[in-house]
Amino acid sequence: MPVQIGRVIIVWGLVASVLLASTPVLAAPGPSVASRVEKHNQLGIQYYREGKFPDAVREMLEAYRLIPDPGLLYNIAKIYVKMGETSLAITYFEKFVQSDEVIPSDVQKALETLQKLREKARVAEEKKRATKQEIELVPLPQKPVVKQQVELKPVPFTQRGEFRWLIAGSGGALLLASGICGLQASQAVTTFEKASGVKQKQDAQARARAWALGADINLVGGILSMGFAGYLWWDAETPKNKEIALVPVVGDHYVGVQWNVAASW
């Protein structure tokens, strides 16, 4: 029995030694790793001061990859704030406050900054949604169509075409009557020349004078009518400043009218 118990103790001792030998041991970083982390950290600080924010983030991330120090997370978040990358800054601030071995005062500062960044992100998101919304154009209210009532002023009869034709027709009729009267006066003169008696000559002479007077009157009336009709047409067709004057002219053996017209363009 004592020999067997000794053998069991020896076997269990060997097993324990093997297990302990195979268990990894977490050792502190060596001086080479620490120097590399410090080098990346210093470069990140230098780039940050020079305004080279992407290079500063790259160096800080490399340092954190070598040694996951929470302070590097805080620095990375601050750099992203400077870059205007709100969502990335929020991500690294959240990692910082969730890390172990962080000073409470630093956590409080990070939480205050984190709250401001979240509010800023919310406002930016609302603005983004507002700009993406489709803007519907509201149709303008239709105004009732108001028909302008144009007051039609009656055209004076003297300015109508019918009046011009009437005057022209009257003038033509008077000229025709003047010709007929002149023909009758000529026949009366022939009768006067052929008459043998005194009474016949007196009657023929009286008829000749009456027909001649009628011919003259109708001639004057026809000329006046035709001239007036011509003026009416001219006045209606040409928009000019016009002046017209009819001056009667009486001679020893004739009666007439002088038509003076002045127009300015």
Stockholm file with secondary structure:
# STOCKHOLM 1.0

chainA/1-265         MPVQIGRVIIVWGLVASVLLASTPVLAAPGPSVASRVEKHNQLGIQYYREGKFPDAVREMLEAYRLIPDPGLLYNIAKIYVKMGETSLAITYFEKFVQSDEVIPSDVQKALETLQKLREKARVAEEKKRATKQEIELVPLPQKPVVKQQVELKPVPFTQRGEFRWLIAGSGGALLLASGICGLQASQAVTTFEKASGVKQKQDAQARARAWALGADINLVGGILSMGFAGYLWWDAETPKNKEIALVPVVGDHYVGVQWNVAASW
#=GR chainA/1-265 SS CHHHHHHHHHHHHHHHHHHHHHSCCCCCCCHHHHHHHHHHHHHHHHHHHTTCHHHHHHHHHHHHHHSCCHHHHHHHHHHHHHHTCHHHHHHHHHHHHTSSSCCHHHHHHHHHHHHHHHHHHHHHHHHHHHHHSCCCCCCCCCCCCCCCCCCCCCCCGGGSHHHHHHHHHHHHHHHHHHHHHHHHHHHHHHHHHHCCSHHHHHHHHHHHHHHHHHHHHHHHHHHHHHHHHHHHHHHHHCCSEEEEEEEEEECSSCEEEEEEEEEEC
#=GC SS_cons         CHHHHHHHHHHHHHHHHHHHHHSCCCCCCCHHHHHHHHHHHHHHHHHHHTTCHHHHHHHHHHHHHHSCCHHHHHHHHHHHHHHTCHHHHHHHHHHHHTSSSCCHHHHHHHHHHHHHHHHHHHHHHHHHHHHHSCCCCCCCCCCCCCCCCCCCCCCCGGGSHHHHHHHHHHHHHHHHHHHHHHHHHHHHHHHHHHCCSHHHHHHHHHHHHHHHHHHHHHHHHHHHHHHHHHHHHHHHHCCSEEEEEEEEEECSSCEEEEEEEEEEC
//
